[in-house]
Every structure is written in structure tokens, then in C-alpha cells.
Amino acid sequence: MKYRALLTFVLILNTGAACAAGDADAGGKLFAKTCGGCHSIGEGARGGFGPELNGIIGRPAGTSPDYQYSDAMKNSGVVWTREKLAAYIEAPKKVVSGVAWPKGGTPPMA
């Protein structure tokens, strides 16, 4: 359930509040707690341990210029849609075979 709230937050940032449903404050807190250590959003966002997530909807996977992606992600052919992102959040390896995972913690997004 917490990944659904995260997805709602990411969609709010990328598609506008008119298309989003849910509690933006709760989504923001969830993002900060579960994703913010690796990913950034908003003005000045840049890649770090994970890629920045601005404009992710409609963007081909593995193409954020300031992040070094795995070959699996770069060659996946995935273009991020709401549905594809939701599936990836739930089970990354089912969407991008061979994606790397860190030891412990939250599943990586790249």
C-alpha cells in the first residue's frame, strides 16, 4: 500500500494535481522516508545514488543524463507510463530483467 501512495506522489509531480488522487502530504512524507535518500525531485534535482525523477512519465528508461544506469535499464526499451511505473515499483525485476538491487533497503528504481 505504501508504494501506491508513493506512486500517487510521483504522478502528482509529473502530471499535475488535476490528474492525481490521494494525500499529497502523506505521499511527500512517504517519498522522503522511502525514496528521498536515493532520488530527488523538484527544481535543482539531480542524480545521486539513484536518478532524479522529474518528468519520469513519458521518458524512456535509462536516459536521465546525470545518472549512470545499468545495462539492463539502458537496454530495456521501457518508456515510463503510470502503469509501467506502478508495475516497476511493485516488482522491478518483472519489468526490467537483470536490474541491480542493493543489499537491503528499498528496491532501487534504476
Phi and psi in degrees as a GROMACS rama.xvg file:
@    title "Ramachandran Plot"
@    xaxis  label "Phi"
@    yaxis  label "Psi"
@TYPE xy
-65.631  -29.0478  LYS-2
-69.602  -30.6958  TYR-3
-66.0438  -39.7577  ARG-4
-65.2929  -40.0118  ALA-5
-61.4176  -45.8021  LEU-6
-59.3967  -42.88  LEU-7
-57.5123  -44.1184  THR-8
-62.8377  -46.5516  PHE-9
-61.2968  -41.1  VAL-10
-66.4418  -35.8705  LEU-11
-59.3266  -43.7908  ILE-12
-67.8179  -29.1554  LEU-13
-105.969  -15.4123  ASN-14
-127.608  -1.99015  THR-15
94.3997  150.438  GLY-16
-63.2787  -27.9514  ALA-17
-63.7139  -26.0848  ALA-18
-95.3484  -7.27543  CYS-19
-100.772  152.87  ALA-20
-131.012  147.405  ALA-21
123.457  -169.753  GLY-22
-104.158  104.273  ASP-23
-62.6942  -37.7737  ALA-24
-63.5127  -45.2152  ASP-25
-64.6993  -40.0782  ALA-26
-63.9049  -39.2492  GLY-27
-63.6815  -42.2254  GLY-28
-65.8277  -41.0549  LYS-29
-65.1034  -42.4799  LEU-30
-59.9253  -48.2181  PHE-31
-59.9797  -39.968  ALA-32
-74.5747  -42.8378  LYS-33
-103.058  -21.5001  THR-34
-124.453  -27.7027  CYS-35
-62.4192  -19.9984  GLY-36
-70.3303  -23.1833  GLY-37
-116.263  -31.0226  CYS-38
-117.495  150.012  HIS-39
-125.146  156.466  SER-40
-141.537  161.996  ILE-41
91.0411  -176.819  GLY-42
-60.8581  133  GLU-43
83.4657  4.1852  GLY-44
-64.5207  143.871  ALA-45
-151.949  164.05  ARG-46
-66.9745  145.954  GLY-47
-139.393  -118.459  GLY-48
-68.8999  -26.7711  PHE-49
-132.175  165.495  GLY-50
-72.1099  156.134  PRO-51
-68.9798  153.181  GLU-52
-112.112  10.5476  LEU-53
-62.9208  135.6  ASN-54
64.6173  28.1276  GLY-55
-66.52  -33.9319  ILE-56
-68.886  123.272  ILE-57
92.4359  -6.14297  GLY-58
-91.466  134.818  ARG-59
-64.4326  139.714  PRO-60
-61.6592  144.245  ALA-61
76.413  25.0894  GLY-62
-121.604  1.03236  THR-63
-64.7216  123.303  SER-64
-66.1976  -21.6169  PRO-65
-103.569  25.3821  ASP-66
-137.22  140.084  TYR-67
-97.0743  105.11  GLN-68
-85.3039  159.893  TYR-69
-69.4617  157.284  SER-70
-59.7529  -36.6866  ASP-71
-58.9709  -43.8377  ALA-72
-71.4621  -45.1117  MET-73
-61.464  -33.682  LYS-74
-101.362  11.295  ASN-75
-71.736  -27.9283  SER-76
76.5115  4.80975  GLY-77
-76.0949  136.448  VAL-78
-115.952  125.482  VAL-79
-71.1992  119.161  TRP-80
-116.605  171.849  THR-81
-57.5559  -46.0959  ARG-82
-65.8808  -42.9055  GLU-83
-66.2946  -40.9771  LYS-84
-64.9927  -42.2811  LEU-85
-61.2019  -42.9972  ALA-86
-64.4672  -39.504  ALA-87
-66.2927  -41.6103  TYR-88
-62.6099  -38.8637  ILE-89
-72.688  -41.6643  GLU-90
-152.972  81.6219  ALA-91
-53.3638  -43.4616  PRO-92
-70.1682  -18.3175  LYS-93
-77.4514  -23.9284  LYS-94
-93.2491  -42.5835  VAL-95
-127.924  97.1075  VAL-96
-62.5043  132.337  SER-97
89.5531  4.10085  GLY-98
-63.0783  141.942  VAL-99
-80.0824  146.29  ALA-100
-123.289  138.188  TRP-101
-75.8012  164.783  PRO-102
-76.5725  114.857  LYS-103
73.7566  175.034  GLY-104
80.9303  -166.791  GLY-105
-76.3927  142.941  THR-106
-56.0416  142.914  PRO-107
-71.3786  157.03  PRO-108
-102.521  2.10654  MET-109
